[in-house]
Amino acid sequence: MARGCGPGGGCPGARGAGYVKNRRHTPIATGYRPQFFVRTTSVVGEVDLGRPGTAVPGEALEPTVTLGRAVALDAGLGFAIREGGRTAGAGTVTALLD
């Protein structure tokens, strides 16, 4: 995932398996843009949930995430989903997308 987000270059992406924490009170939908913490890096990413397009708190999901900038990732790497200073979810990278 060495590609950047320059004009016409697109952004790196990954598929992951994770869940939405029960502390969150509202569902998330495709287009949700939280911070993803990977190792010591924080990067914004846009979530694509596919069908049905929403996930409620406590639900397991397999989203595709487009990251805002290039980040070193490997399958099996854990990540946290943060919003407003709180952890909203967590998961594991299952595949890298070109």
N, C-alpha and C positions, 0 to 999 in steps of 0.2 A: 504494500500500500504506500508507494512512494509518490503517487500522483497528487498534485495539488489541486486547488479549487480555482485556478485561473480561468480567464475567459475561454470558453470552448473546451476546457479541460475536464469539466465535471468534478465532482467531489468523491472521495473514497467512500465505500460503503461496506457494511457487514450485516450478516444475519446472525441473530442471537436467540437464545432461549432465556426467558426470565419471568418475572412476575411483578405485579403492581401491589405495593404494600397496603395493608388494611387501614393504615393511618390516613391515607388519602381518602377524601370524602366524595370526590366526583370521578366519573369515568374519564379515561383518556381516549383520544380518537386519532386517526391518521392525520398527520400534520402537526402533532404535538412536538414541541421543541425544547426539551429539557437539557441540562448539562449532563454529560457522561463523564464519569471519572474512571480512567483506565490507568493502572499503576499510579504514577504521580502526575498525570496529565488530566486537565479538564478541557473538554471540547463540547461545543453545542452540536446537537444532532437532530435531524428531523425523522420522526418515526412513521413508518408505513406498516399498518397492521393487516393489510390485505382485506379479505372478507372476514368478518362482517364490518370491520372498520372501527370498532370500539372495544374497550376492555374495562371492566369494572374492578374496583379494589379487591384484592385477593385472588384475582384470576391469573392463571399461567398463560403466557403468550409467546409467540415466535415472531417478533417483528423484524423488518428490514430497516436499517438505520443508515441514513446518509449523513456523514460527518461534515462539519463546517470547515475542516482543514485536515491535511494528511496526518495520520497518527500511526505509529508502529503497532500493529495488531497481529495476533496469532490465534488460530482456533484453540479453544480451551481457556482463553484468558478471561478472567472475571471482570465485571464492571459494575459500577453503582450508578443509578439514575437519581439526580438531585434536582430539587426545585425549592426556591425560597429558603435555602439553608438547611433543608431536611432531605433525608433519603426517601425517595418516592418509590424505589424499586431496585432490583438487582438482577444480574444474570450472567451468562457465559456466552462468549463469541462461539458460534458453531460453524460459520463459514465466512470467507472473505469474498467480496464481489469486485469485479473489475470495473 
